[in-house]
């Protein structure tokens, strides 16, 4: 606490023996009463504090003058910088170009919360490490770690779905003729006819 000596009067005797007021002094003693504000700041990959960008966790201490002009610890800021250290790497099982009703399987070995993206948009309920692609598009994976920092796969998978036209068959002079195709395989009553 502060101690104040206000208007204390000190007297001295003059050469004729009369008391006379010599000096009036006001003495103020200001105690050091630090004000401490403790705060934690969190950021992914980097954080800006007091105009400075931090890319690693640290503790910053700011000091300021008290009312009485004494240095006093004013603020302690715990800066926590987190990042996602592993960028997802998509593994493909199957061909990226496939026929209608076929598929391509995408997986990733990362840990965290998963979200698969198609053409930059989150796919509903695609939140596991494995995703089966059945539609054409550009696929990426976004993974979020336990501290809330997210990263997206650097590579993307472009899936192409070949949608062949359904063949047509016509009967000409007791001969079955198919529409144009690259290869042919004839069936009778859903059974493959060898050599055709």
N, C-alpha and C positions, 0 to 999 in steps of 0.2 A: 504494500500500500504506500501511497505518497505521504511524505512528512513535510508539512509547511510551517515555517517560522515566519510569521508576518509581523512587521512593524515592531520588532524588538528594539528597545532603546538602550544604547550603551552610553554611559555618562563618564566624563572625566573632569578633573578639577583644573581650573585655570590658575595662573600664578598668584592671584589674589585670594584663592581659596574658595571661589564660587563654582558651584557645579554648572556645567554647560552641556547642552546636547551636542554630542560629537558625531554620531552617525546612526542612521536608520537603515537596517538591512532586511531585505526580504529574501529568505532562503527557500528554494523549492527543490525537493529531491524527488525525481521521477523514477519509479521502479521500472524494470524491464518486465513487461507483461506481454509476452508473445501471443499473437493471434495466429492460429494454425488452421489452414484450410487444406484438408487432405482430399484429393480427387484422383480418380482413375480415368484415363482416356484410352479408348480402344479403336484400333483401325486395322484394316486389311491391307497388307503390303506397305503402307506408309500412313503417316498422320501428320497434320500440320498443327503445331502448337506455338503460339506467340510469333507467328510468321516464319517459323523454321520447320522444314520437312524432316521428319525422322523416319528412317527405314528399319530401325532396330529398337527393341524395347529398352527403356532407360528410366531413371528417376531424376526429375528436375526440381531444384529448390530455388525459389525466388525470395529475395529479402527486400524489405522496405523499411522506411523510417517510421517509428511510432510517433505519437503526438508530441512526445517530449524530445524527439530527435534521436532516440536510441535505435540501433539496429534491432530488428525483431523478425523472427522467422514467420513469414507471411503465408506461403503456399508450398505444399509438397504435391507434385503431380507425378503419378505413376503412369508412364506411357507404355502401353502394351501394343506391340505391332505383331500381327499374326499374318501368316500367308499359307497358301496351299502349295506345299513343296513339290508334289508330284502332279504333272499334267496328265490328264487321262489319255490313254493310248488305246484306240479302238481296235479290236481284233475281229476280223471278218471270217466267217465260216460259210463258204458257198461263193458263187459268182455274183458280182455286182450287177450283171445283166442276166436277167432270168425271165422265164415265161409267166404269163398270167396264171394265177393259182399256185405258183411256186413261191419260194421265199429265200431270204438271206438272213443269217443270224449274226447279230453284233453283240460283243461282250467287252467288258473292261475289268481289270483286276484292282482298280483303285478302291479305297474305302471311303465311306461317307454317305451322303444322301444324293441319290441319282435323279437326273431328269434328262430324258432323251428329247432332242429337238429335231424337227423336220422343217426344212426351209426357214430356220430361225425361230420357229414357234414351238412351244412346249407341247408334247404329245400327251394327251390325257391318259393317266394311269400308267405311264411308261416310266416307272420310278425304281427299277431294279437294275442290277449290273448286266442283265441280258435283255435284248430286245429283238423281236422277230419282225423283219421288214417285209411287207407285202405290197407296198405302194412305192411308186417312183418318187424320188426327191433327194435332197441333200441332207444327210444326217450328221448330227454332232451330239456330244455328251457333255452335260454340265454336272459337276460334282461339288457339293458343299461340305466342308469339314465341320467338326464339332464346335469350332469357334465362330462359325457363320461366314467364313471366307470361302468364296467360290472360284472355280476355274473351269474353263471350257476346253475341250480337246482341240489341240492345234490342227489336227488333221480332220477331214470330213470324208464321209462316204457318200458317193453319188450312186444311187440305185436306179437302174433302168429296167423297166418292165416291157417286154415285147408282147404286144397284144396282136396276135395273128388273127386274121379274119377267119371265121368258121368256114370250112370247105363246103362247097356245093357239089352235088353229084347229079348227073343227068344220064338218061338211058338213050343211047343212039344205036339203032339197028342191033338190039340185044347186047350192046356193049356199054358197060358203065364207064363214064368219063368224069374225072374230077376237075375241079377248078385248079388253077396253077398253084404249085407249091414247090419247095426245094426238094423235099423227100416225100415219099408216100408209103403208107402201110394200110392195107385193106383188112377189114374185119367183116365177119358174117355172124349175125346174132351175138355181137359183142365178143366173139372169139377171133383171135388173130389168124389170118390166112397166111401160112408160110410162103415165102418166096414172092410176095407181092409188094 
